Amino acid sequence: MSVSVGIVKDRGASGTVAVPYLGHSTGKLAVSFNERQDARDAEIQHVKMRPFLGIRNLASLASWRSPLFSIHPSLRHRARAFSLVELIVVIGIIALIVAMLLPTLHRARRSADAVKCSAQLYQLGQGLFNYTARNAGWFPAWSGWHVVGDPLTGGDEPGLGWMEAIESAFAPATSSLYNCPTFPAEIPINYFLSARWSNSKSRYAIRANEIRLSTQFVLSGDCTATILYPEPFGTSGNASPDCDKDDAVEDCLRYEGVGGGVRIHPKGLNVLFADGHVATLSKYEKSEITYSPTELKSWDEVIVP
């Protein structure tokens, strides 16, 4: 049985109107409406049903698309693109985020460099202890300005620098273990050897058993005395870096604001003590640091004859 759709005319009290009807193929069944409003509602319903009644198979149903949901090609193209204002806003947001993160990343990197420097000083301490074990308890001797390698290099004094002397017990004098990662790469060899007290005794070395205040006696640390570096970073007249940095005549631990000192690490300077531990100090504290192995004294208080 099939369904047919058509229109019949109905004469009512208000006149003749066209009315849609539904009927079977075997006979016509008509529905009459006497009022004009009812006829209009039926006509609207007929129009709504028309597209579906005209569909003959599922393929046409799948391919049919209502005009109400179709998008003009220009509108589809416009929806996929960014306007110039939107692009500028996105770039501005990204730039703001980067500007906020850069200081944090810089501080994190400086903190990491400070930790690496502290680890290198600890290893240097182990190398110095190895040297004393092989040399009857004596730490390496200090002297003047020494250049790694050829003794005929300009500025090099006779003998070996203390970094060259401990090569067999620690590492080559050219090793990056002597370079604090916070210093510029072109300014190598940034650690010094304690020599102030032995210089006050007119000697060039100290024995391990002479150190009574091992937890406070300075053995090595960051060298921030610019006079011990070549130009342009330092003020020394020597053209090559010194592999025998010591504090015999110049205080190497110069804190920020003292004698041209600088704050190398976020919390101060790394210091290696005679018991092997490393600490970061932002200023001189008499109760925490000494340049005499037997009593608490500042660098200036250790008098050199």
C-alpha positions as CSV (number, residue, x, y, z in Angstrom):
1,M,0.0,0.0,0.0
2,S,1.4,3.5,-1.0
3,V,0.7,6.9,0.4
4,S,-0.3,9.7,-1.8
5,V,-0.3,13.4,-1.0
6,G,-2.6,15.9,-2.7
7,I,-4.7,19.0,-2.3
8,V,-8.5,19.2,-2.3
9,K,-10.8,22.3,-2.3
10,D,-13.2,22.6,0.6
11,R,-16.0,25.1,0.7
12,G,-16.6,26.3,4.2
13,A,-18.3,29.2,5.8
14,S,-15.5,31.5,5.1
15,G,-15.1,30.5,1.4
16,T,-13.3,28.0,-0.7
17,V,-9.8,27.0,0.5
18,A,-7.2,24.5,-0.7
19,V,-6.7,21.7,1.8
20,P,-4.0,19.0,1.7
21,Y,-5.0,15.4,2.1
22,L,-3.5,12.0,2.7
23,G,-4.9,9.0,1.0
24,H,-4.3,5.3,0.1
25,S,-3.9,4.0,-3.4
26,T,-7.1,1.9,-3.0
27,G,-9.2,4.8,-2.2
28,K,-9.1,8.4,-1.4
29,L,-9.4,9.6,2.1
30,A,-9.8,13.3,2.5
31,V,-9.7,15.5,5.6
32,S,-11.8,18.6,5.5
33,F,-11.2,21.7,7.5
34,N,-14.0,24.3,7.9
35,E,-11.8,27.1,9.3
36,R,-9.1,28.9,7.4
37,Q,-6.5,28.7,10.3
38,D,-6.8,24.9,10.3
39,A,-6.1,24.9,6.6
40,R,-3.0,26.9,7.0
41,D,-1.7,24.6,9.7
42,A,-2.3,21.6,7.4
43,E,-0.5,23.3,4.6
44,I,2.5,24.1,6.7
45,Q,2.6,20.4,7.9
46,H,2.4,19.3,4.3
47,V,5.3,21.5,3.3
48,K,7.4,20.1,6.2
49,M,6.7,16.6,5.1
50,R,7.4,17.2,1.4
51,P,11.2,16.7,1.4
52,F,11.0,13.4,3.3
53,L,8.1,12.1,1.2
54,G,10.2,12.8,-1.9
55,I,13.1,10.7,-0.7
56,R,13.2,7.4,-2.5
57,N,16.2,5.7,-1.0
58,L,18.7,6.0,1.8
59,A,21.4,7.2,-0.5
60,S,19.5,10.3,-1.3
61,L,18.7,10.7,2.3
62,A,22.4,10.7,3.2
63,S,23.2,13.1,0.4
64,W,20.4,15.6,1.3
65,R,21.5,18.6,3.3
66,S,19.2,21.2,4.6
67,P,19.8,24.8,3.4
68,L,19.5,25.9,7.0
69,F,22.7,24.2,7.9
70,S,24.8,25.0,4.7
71,I,27.7,27.5,5.1
72,H,28.7,29.8,2.3
73,P,32.3,29.0,1.1
74,S,33.5,32.5,2.0
75,L,32.3,32.0,5.5
76,R,34.0,28.6,5.8
77,H,37.3,30.1,4.6
78,R,37.0,33.0,7.0
79,A,36.4,30.6,10.0
80,R,39.7,28.8,9.4
81,A,41.9,31.9,9.3
82,F,43.3,34.2,12.0
83,S,42.8,37.9,11.8
84,L,45.8,40.2,12.2
85,V,44.5,41.5,15.5
86,E,44.2,37.9,16.9
87,L,47.7,37.1,15.7
88,I,49.1,40.1,17.4
89,V,47.3,39.3,20.7
90,V,48.7,35.7,20.6
91,I,52.2,36.9,20.0
92,G,51.9,39.5,22.8
93,I,50.7,36.8,25.2
94,I,53.6,34.5,24.3
95,A,56.1,37.4,24.7
96,L,54.6,38.2,28.1
97,I,55.0,34.6,29.3
98,V,58.6,34.4,28.1
99,A,59.4,37.6,29.8
100,M,58.0,36.2,33.1
101,L,59.9,32.9,32.8
102,L,63.3,34.3,31.7
103,P,64.3,35.7,35.2
104,T,63.3,32.4,36.8
105,L,65.3,30.4,34.3
106,H,68.3,32.6,34.8
107,R,68.1,32.2,38.6
108,A,67.7,28.5,38.3
109,R,70.8,28.3,36.0
110,R,72.9,30.4,38.4
111,S,71.9,28.1,41.3
112,A,72.8,25.1,39.3
113,D,76.2,26.6,38.5
114,A,76.8,27.3,42.2
115,V,76.1,23.7,43.0
116,K,78.5,22.5,40.2
117,C,81.2,24.9,41.5
118,S,80.7,23.6,45.1
119,A,81.1,20.0,43.8
120,Q,84.3,20.9,41.9
121,L,85.8,22.5,45.0
122,Y,84.9,19.4,47.0
123,Q,86.8,17.3,44.4
124,L,89.7,19.7,44.6
125,G,89.8,19.1,48.4
126,Q,90.0,15.4,47.8
127,G,92.9,15.9,45.3
128,L,94.8,18.1,47.9
129,F,94.3,15.4,50.6
130,N,95.6,12.8,48.1
131,Y,98.7,14.9,47.5
132,T,99.4,15.3,51.3
133,A,99.1,11.5,51.7
134,R,101.8,11.1,49.1
135,N,104.1,13.9,50.4
136,A,104.5,13.3,54.1
137,G,101.4,15.5,55.0
138,W,102.6,18.6,53.1
139,F,100.2,20.6,51.0
140,P,101.6,21.8,47.6
141,A,103.9,24.8,47.6
142,W,102.8,28.1,46.2
143,S,105.0,30.7,44.6
144,G,104.6,33.4,41.9
145,W,102.8,33.6,38.6
146,H,102.8,30.4,36.6
147,V,101.5,29.5,33.2
148,V,100.4,26.0,32.3
149,G,102.8,24.1,30.0
150,D,105.9,25.5,28.5
151,P,108.1,27.1,31.2
152,L,109.4,29.6,28.7
153,T,105.9,31.1,28.2
154,G,105.8,34.8,29.0
155,G,105.1,35.6,32.6
156,D,106.0,32.1,33.9
157,E,108.3,31.9,36.9
158,P,110.7,29.0,37.6
159,G,109.2,25.8,39.0
160,L,105.7,24.5,38.9
161,G,102.4,26.1,39.9
162,W,100.5,24.2,42.6
163,M,97.9,23.1,40.1
164,E,100.7,21.5,38.0
165,A,102.2,19.9,41.1
166,I,99.1,18.0,42.1
167,E,98.3,16.7,38.6
168,S,99.2,13.1,39.5
169,A,97.0,13.3,42.6
170,F,94.0,15.1,41.1
171,A,93.7,16.4,37.5
172,P,95.7,18.2,34.8
173,A,96.1,21.9,35.4
174,T,94.1,22.5,32.1
175,S,91.1,20.6,33.5
176,S,87.8,22.3,33.6
177,L,87.5,21.3,37.2
178,Y,89.5,24.5,38.0
179,N,87.0,26.7,36.2
180,C,84.0,27.9,38.1
181,P,81.0,27.6,35.7
182,T,79.7,31.1,36.7
183,F,82.8,32.8,35.4
184,P,83.1,33.6,31.7
185,A,84.6,30.8,29.6
186,E,87.5,33.0,28.5
187,I,88.5,33.5,32.2
188,P,89.8,30.1,33.3
189,I,91.4,28.9,36.6
190,N,89.1,30.5,39.3
191,Y,90.3,28.7,42.5
192,F,93.1,29.7,44.8
193,L,95.2,27.9,47.4
194,S,95.5,29.2,51.0
195,A,99.0,30.7,51.5
196,R,98.6,33.7,53.9
197,W,99.6,31.8,57.1
198,S,102.6,30.0,55.6
199,N,103.8,33.3,54.1
200,S,103.6,34.8,57.6
201,K,106.0,32.1,58.6
202,S,108.3,32.7,55.7
203,R,107.4,29.4,54.2
204,Y,105.8,28.2,51.0
205,A,103.7,25.4,52.3
206,I,101.7,24.1,55.3
207,R,101.5,20.7,56.8
208,A,98.1,19.0,57.4
209,N,98.9,18.3,61.1
210,E,99.5,22.0,61.7
211,I,95.8,22.7,61.2
212,R,93.9,22.8,64.4
213,L,90.7,24.6,63.3
214,S,90.0,22.4,60.3
215,T,86.3,23.2,60.1
216,Q,87.1,26.9,59.9
217,F,90.5,27.2,58.2
218,V,90.2,28.3,54.5
219,L,91.9,25.9,52.2
220,S,90.6,27.2,48.8
221,G,87.6,28.9,47.2
222,D,86.4,31.3,44.5
223,C,89.0,33.8,43.6
224,T,87.4,37.2,43.0
225,A,90.5,39.4,43.3
226,T,90.8,41.0,39.9
227,I,94.5,41.7,40.3
228,L,95.1,37.9,39.9
229,Y,93.4,37.8,36.4
230,P,94.7,39.1,33.1
231,E,93.0,41.9,31.2
232,P,90.3,42.7,30.3
233,F,88.6,40.9,33.2
234,G,91.4,41.6,35.6
235,T,94.1,44.2,36.2
236,S,97.2,42.0,36.1
237,G,99.9,42.9,33.6
238,N,100.4,39.2,32.7
239,A,98.8,38.1,29.5
240,S,98.2,34.4,30.4
241,P,96.1,32.9,33.3
242,D,97.9,32.0,36.5
243,C,97.8,28.3,37.5
244,D,99.2,29.2,40.9
245,K,96.6,31.5,42.4
246,D,97.1,32.0,46.1
247,D,96.3,34.5,48.8
248,A,99.8,35.1,50.1
249,V,99.8,38.8,49.2
250,E,96.3,39.4,47.9
251,D,93.0,38.5,49.6
252,C,91.3,36.2,47.1
253,L,88.0,35.9,48.9
254,R,86.6,39.4,48.1
255,Y,82.9,39.6,48.9
256,E,80.5,41.9,47.2
257,G,81.3,45.5,47.9
258,V,84.6,44.8,49.5
259,G,87.8,45.7,47.6
260,G,86.2,45.4,44.2
261,G,84.7,42.0,45.1
262,V,81.6,40.6,43.3
263,R,78.9,38.1,44.2
264,I,79.7,35.2,42.0
265,H,76.8,33.0,43.1
266,P,73.3,34.0,44.2
267,K,74.2,33.5,47.9
268,G,77.9,34.6,47.8
269,L,81.2,32.8,47.4
270,N,82.0,29.1,47.7
271,V,84.7,28.3,50.2
272,L,86.6,25.0,50.7
273,F,87.6,24.3,54.3
274,A,90.5,22.1,55.6
275,D,88.1,19.4,56.8
276,G,86.9,18.9,53.2
277,H,83.4,20.6,53.4
278,V,82.3,23.4,51.1
279,A,80.1,26.3,52.2
280,T,78.7,29.4,50.6
281,L,79.5,32.7,52.4
282,S,78.1,36.2,51.6
283,K,80.4,38.0,54.0
284,Y,83.2,37.5,56.4
285,E,82.1,36.0,59.8
286,K,84.9,35.6,62.3
287,S,83.2,32.7,64.0
288,E,82.9,30.8,60.8
289,I,86.2,31.4,58.9
290,T,89.9,31.8,59.7
291,Y,93.1,32.2,57.8
292,S,95.2,31.0,60.7
293,P,95.2,27.2,61.4
294,T,95.4,27.6,65.1
295,E,93.3,30.7,66.0
296,L,90.4,32.7,64.6
297,K,91.9,35.5,62.5
298,S,90.9,37.4,59.4
299,W,93.2,37.7,56.4
300,D,94.4,41.1,57.5
301,E,95.1,39.9,61.0
302,V,97.6,37.3,59.8
303,I,100.6,39.5,59.6
304,V,103.2,38.9,57.0
305,P,106.8,40.1,58.0
